[in-house]
Amino acid sequence: MKILYIIPLAMMLSCCSSVKKQTDTTGQGKLDTQLLKDIEVLSSDAYQGRKTGTKGAEMARAYIIQRFQKLGLKSYPQHVNYAQEFTFNDRKGTKVNGTNIIGYIPGKSTNVIVVSAHYDHLGVIKDEVFNGADDNASGTAGLLKIAAYFSKNKPNNTIIFAAFDAEEMGLQGAKAFVGNPPVPINTIAINLNMDMISHSDKGELYVCGTFKYPDLKQYIDTTRTGIKVSLGHDDPKLGHDDWTNQSDQGAFNAKNIPFLYFGVEDHKDYHQATDEYSTITPAFFSKAAEVVLDVVKRIDDQTGLQRLLKDKMIMKDHSQKQQKF
């Protein structure tokens, strides 16, 4: 995995057409070919680990924008060609420029669902590309899958598809989004975030968020075959094993916006150079992406979603002062 010479961008944008079709040798079901193409392209060496502020991140944005355009997602007027630019200071105090990619599909109501995944990763470290296939090309590919479904099936609620930058630097893209959202923040009913959904030898996908928002359990099918869907990693008593604020949903949680986070437990390739396309578990990934899509569809069926979730939260936390969301 030594650094490769950069492949021309036009070649990378079209290379997914040459990715060989995948077959499921486990006999557990058909694999999602487009989903696997997206993760393979985004986690290839040519993208140099997609570190914020690098050429690899720029190439990743170009790929995501091309997919958004092909799917017919709309861009907000304040975001030229889907791009929400922002700046922040890194841990050393150096100014860094980041770019979120924000598209949306209008619904039949003013309620908004934000489906999100960060596209950045760690870049190149000591001449090795940290490809970040599971972390988080997988979530980005899942986001594109969900966008593809709703591009053909008009949602009840407006759905924003947010590919966030600089998650690895402290959720900076998500913080920039909630700090300057393209819609009134009080119209955002829920955030559904994906971060690491493609690599599980145990076939286990966790859904975090129902500890704080137990009413959301009704939208999650924990009885699916071929994959174990578990609720958890969201009890504050768990300490570091509480994932509530450990990915981009944390920025929404800070604004008291309900959330669900989908992810797997850490594995041997987490934040290693070996987190590459060859080490994901394709059959699990296809099923995990279907699980997330199913949850989004069930939640979108609720036309009064924002009022429902807000009322439930007020009823649960009536003794505490709540920030309006």
Disulfide bonds with the S-S distance in Angstrom:
none
